[in-house]
Amino acid sequence: MLYLHAYPSLPSSGYAKFTIGFDLEKPDVTVTAGHAIWLYGNDGKLLPMSTVYGDIVSTLTKFAERTRENSSQSLNNPPRYID
């Protein structure tokens, strides 16, 4: 199951980020797909949606590749974090 959480509004400039996580039922753990995805650049300005979507695609692609590579790993002991 994928949980989506969003803030109702973002500050006009500054700092905001989010992570993508998956809750597993068996075993009962949450796996984070990767590092936090930033919504603001170093200049404090909101990043373009295309940049944020690109980061989401990149994060999920890396997560899928590593999950496939580790598919022989026991689901009784999944990784808590995959970079």
N, C-alpha and C positions, 0 to 999 in steps of 0.2 A: 504494500500500500504506500502510496506517495502522499505525503502531507504538504500542502501548500499553505503558507502563511504570508500575509502581506500587511504592511502598515497602511493605514487609511490615508496618510499624507506624508510627504517627505519634506525635510527642511529645504529652503530655497538654495542653500549652499552648505557644504560641510561633509557629513560622514554618514554613510548607510551601506550595509552589505547584507547578504543572506547566504544560507547554505541550502543544499538539497539533500534530504535524508529519506531513507526507506525504512519503514517498520516491518520487521519480519514476525510472523506469527509463531513459527517453530524454527529455531528457538525464539523466545520473546526478547529481541534486541532491536536497536536502531542502528543502521549503517549510514554513515555520512558519505556522499558520493565524492567529495573533494573539499578543497579549501573554500573559504567564503568568496562569494562573487560580489565585487564592488559595484555600487551604483553611482559613485562619484569618482572623478579623477583626482590626481594629485593637486590640481588647481582649485579644487573645491566645487567644480561645476558638474552638474548631472551628465553622466555619460550617454551617448546616443543609444537608442534601443537596439540598434544593430550590433553594437559592441557588447552589450549585456547579453543579447541572444546568442551571439557568437561564443561568449564565455560559457553560457549554459550548454550549448551543443558540445563544446570542447570538453567540459567537465564530464558530461554524461557519456561521451564517446570513450574517454580514458577509463571511466568507471566500468563501462561494458567490456572493454578490452581486458582490463585486469580481472574482471569477474570471470570471463571466459578462460583466461590463463590459469586462474585458480579454481576452476570448476571441479577439480578432483579433490579440493579441500573439503573436509567434512562440514556439513551444515550445522553440526552440533557445536562447532567452534568457529563461526565466521569472523572475519576481521571487523573491528569496530570502526576503522577509518581506512579508506583507500585513497591515496593521494593521486 
